[in-house]
Amino acid sequence: MLSAIGRAFRTPDLRNKLLFTLGIIAIYRFGTFIPGPGVDYRNVQQCLVTADTTGGLFNFVNLFSGGALLQVSIFALGIMPYITASIIVQLLRVVIPRFQTLYQEGQQGQAKLTQYTRYLTIGLGLLNATTVVTLARTGALFNNQCSLDLIPDDSLMMILLLIITLTAGTGLIMWMGELITEKGIGNGMSLLIFTSICASFPGAMGAIWAAQGPTTFFLVILIGLVVIGVVVFVEQSQRRIPVHYAKRMVGRRTVGGTSTYIPIKVNMAGVIPVIFASSLLTIPGLIAQFNMGSGNPPEWVNWINTYLNTAGGNSPLYLILMFLLVIAFAYFYVGITFNPQEVSDNMKKYGGFIPGIRAGKPTENYLQYVLSRITFPGSIYLGIIAVIPILAVAAIGASQNFPFGGTSILIMVGVGLETVKQIDAQLQQRHYEGLLR
């Protein structure tokens, strides 16, 4: 493996791509520590020390920003606005026929959809920046556990400047991700998310060592290795449906007569159902956060903070809701992204057929049957992975510092495997053995 990495750095053009990618990642990480204009950096750091932010309401978004959110830095919003915009544009393909038409037009249509995604990212960034600044001013960003002023100068001009800066930070992150995709090793946005999640691991593991001692620390590492092994196994698992193409004449040439397969992954939905479920369960806590008040909060606020807040995620209700929502969103997202009718029509158009299955409607029904059978274990797997941090709280008392679970592991393993495959493919194009064997 080390020799393969050495070959990658000895290849001039591939070395340049790797160094360019590492340079962009370094700039991205540097930006997470630059405070926004008007933000009191000392007060923010003191709040991070005194306030209990583990498992807080905004811990999920803070994970994707690499810790920049709670630092109120220029990259506080991270890549989340772009992720949300991408998901919205993808879902709108089902609702708006124009979007589906653009998707089917190839590279030109895809470029148009990418442009729409950029515009939507800036709009969501502006909305999210306004929310973050409001939470920082009221103290809700740290669960009302820190009374220090994070933004001492709350004049209108300073607030507008901070909102514009946070929005511009989102646009800059989006641009850096596209640069990695075009001039680096590819998969730019995913690599930035990967970097943000990896950046949180040292602090989380250090907190576990300090709070629970070496026994729990090594137990967490053992659980993490098991989880990673399971995730790698499932993410690589797929059902291959054989497809044969009949021979046909095109002009004077004979085409077809080949065999291939349709790969249907066990986890076709990826990490999206976990993100959807986590975001949906965050809404009640966000509503309760704005209704805490200065005195005794209402009874319904206490009920939400007890049973539906990620900070107190030991409740069976939260555990069950998370599990069921992940399963529901897995079926929903797979149903949107994989269209058996479209696949069947394309196969029929080019003379393809599944052995033993007639073309047309029978093929569509067969694909739908296989898809539903594969999605069930995949959704159960996603649900279990999503609730592993909560189970770890009850089992080993690692609190919400437990880093090996849910979204983080799915993204890390998925992006890691995809990046290694891309580097391996580029090495093989240059007549090397590659990274994989």
Secondary structure, DSSP 8 states (H G I E B T S, - for coil): -HHHHHHHHHSHHHHHHHHHHHHHHHHHHHHTTSB-TT--HHHHHHHHHHS--TT-TTHHHHHHTTTTTTTTBTTTTTTHHHHHHHHHHHHHHHH-HHHHHHHHTTHHHHHHHHHHHHHHHHHHHHHHHHHHHHHHHHTGGGTT---S-SSS---HHHHHHHHHHHHHHHHHHHHHHHHHHHHSSS-HHHHHHHHHHHHHHHHHHHHHHHHHHHHHHHHHHHHHHHHHHHHHHHHH-EEEEEEEE--EEETTEEE---EEEEEEETT-STTHHHHHHHHHHHHHHHHHHTT--SS---HHHHHHHHHS-GGGTTSHHHHHHHHHHHHHHHHHHHHHH--HHHHHHHHHHTTEE-TTS-TTHHHHHHHHHHHHHHHHHHHHHHHHHHHHHHHHHHHH--GGG--SSHHHHHHHHHHHHHHHHHHHHHHHHTT---S--
